[in-house]
Amino acid sequence: MTARPYDSGEPVVSGIGVVTPWTDQPEKAALADRPAVPGQWFDHRARLGPRGYKYLPPASQFFLAAAKYALADSDDDPARYAAERRGAAVGTNSSAVALHDSMDRTVLQESAAALSPASAPYFSINLFGSRLATEHGLKGFNLTLTTPRVAGLESLETGARAVAAGRASWLLAGATEEALPEGLPGHERSERGAVALVLEPAGAVRERGGRVYGGCRVSSHFLAPAVAASAEGPERARRLIARGVAGVGSGSVFDGAGFGGAGFGGAGGPRVIAVVDESAVGRAVASAAGPGATLVAAGAGALEPLLQVAGALAELTAPVLVVATAPGGNLSLALLTPPAGEDGR
């Protein structure tokens, strides 16, 4: 499997933006060693501006900041694409949980009349990405995905599908999460931060001399937990992933080869990063990945897979496959393929 030229109209990643409590550098944000950070780690005034952001929920602030960095990284010029040709998609699981918890307590202890007019509209998860669309004039579409653990990868998949269908030419996609309240299941695995990726046609990036980090093709699948827990679970996971990769790799550098034997990270295949937990689905995928794969502990939300995608893209010299699972059976794959030129141009 080698690098190759992209088709002129093929979407490629031209900008990366990462915001986490420990670092904003994509390649470092994906590392397992993450130092403890004080609770008040994000200053919206410094990152976004002194006015207009104070009352936005934290997850919205995180994603706006990550998008700001991704747009700057891609040398974005809104004049390159009409507003109607620019779309956005964001994945999240936990962005609204703390806010909803606070709203519930306010209503129970006082009344609905005591809810803040500034935060009340955010009972709808779809509004967490709305400020991004209005601030940057993204009128093609604005989507929110919430599938457990894989919503961030699905934002890339769904956004790219909309672009392929002709609804837009340019895409900003990613994930954002806020910590779960103490006492709720998963609090100890809470995620905070955001990742944003800019995708646009390879030909347009090459024409202006911009950087191409790599191609990013995503597909989503289902591995029934009961099947995953059976003796044939790892083999079923391996076959499912091999078929999925053959699909997203069709017409590119990969046709499904290199996924034989006990694992799919062997010779001829991409380097594998598997974001898994201790559920039956996570264990089956970890076993199928084999000893050559990098196993990363899943967080409570959808951020970790996007951190791994961003980190891999930032230093991409050979194909990488990022796999993410959820206990309920959701399984998403992101195949990252490097450009032919070493400098990404």
Residue, then its C-alpha position, 0 to 999 in steps of 0.5 A: m500500500t503506497a501513496r498515490p495522486y488524488d483525483s481532482g474532485e476527491p475530498v481531502v483534508s486541508g485543515i486540522g483544528v484541535v482543542t483539548p485541555w492538555t494541548d492543541q497540537p493534533e499529534k500530541a493530543a492523540l497521545a495516551d499520556r495526558p496530564a491533569v489540567p485545572g478545571q478552568w482550562f478554556d478562556h473563550r475571550a482569548r480563543l474566540g474574542p471578547r464579545g458574543y461567546k460568553y453564554l454559549p455552552p462550553a462544547s459550542q465554544f470548543f468546536l468554534a475554536a477548533a473550527k477557527y484553527a482548522l480554517a486558519d490551517s487551511d488558509d480558508d477564503p470564503a470567496r473560494y466557494a459560495a456559501e451555499r456550497r459550504g457545509a458542516a457536520v458535527g458529532t457529539n454524545s455529551s455536549a448537552v448532558a451537563l446543561h440538561d442536568s442543570m435545566d432539570r434542577t432549575v425546573l424542579q427547584e424553581s420553575a421553567a420561568a427561571l431558565s436562562p433565555a440565553s441557554a434554554p434554546y440549547f435543550s436541542i442538541n442540533l443548536f450546538g453547531s448552529r453558531l458555526a454555520t451562521e458565523h462562517g456562512l455555511k449554508g449548504f447544510n448543517l448536520t448533527l450526529t449523535t450515535p454513541r462513540v462513533a458520531g464524530l466519524e459519522s460526521l465525516e461520513t455523512g458530510a462527505r456523502a452530502v458532498a458527493a450527492g452535490r449538496a456542497s463542495w466544501l466541508l467542515a466536520g468533526a466532534t465536540e464534547e463536554a464533561l459529564p456531571e459527577g455521579l452520572p455513568g461514564h463520568e470518569r471517562s468524560e471527554r472535553g474538547a473538540v476536533a475540526l477538519v476541513l475537506e475540499p477537492a484535491g484539485a482546488v488545494r493543489e491549484r492554490g499550493g495548499r497542503v493536503y494532509g491526506g484522504c479520509r474515507v469513512s464507513s459505518h457498520f454494525l456488529a451485533p453484541a451477541v455475535a461479538a460475544s460468541a466464539e466467532g466474534p473476532e473472526r466476524a469482526r475481522r471480516l466485517i472490517a475487511r469488507g468495510v475497508a475494501g468499500v471505502g478503499s475502492g478506487s484508491v490505494f487499498d482493495g481489502a488485501g492485507f487483512g488475513g490471518a489473526g489480525f488485520g494490521g499485518a504486512g500489506g495493510p494499513r497501520v491500525i488504531a482501534v478505539v475500543d472499550e471492554s464491551a463484547v464488541g470492543r473485545a472482538v475488534a481488539s482481538a481481530a486487530g491483532p498484536g500489531a494494532t494500537l489499542v486506545a481506550a474509548g472515552a464516554g463520548a465521540l471525541e477520541p476517534l477524531l483525536q486519533v484521526a487528527g493525530a494520524l493525519a498530522e504526521l501521515t506518511a503511510p495509510v492508517l485505519v482508525v476503528a471505533t466501536a460502541p457497546g451497542g454494536n456500532l462500528s466505524l472505520a476511517l481509512l486515511t491515505p497520504p498524498a503522493g508528495e512528501d510535503g503534502r502538496 
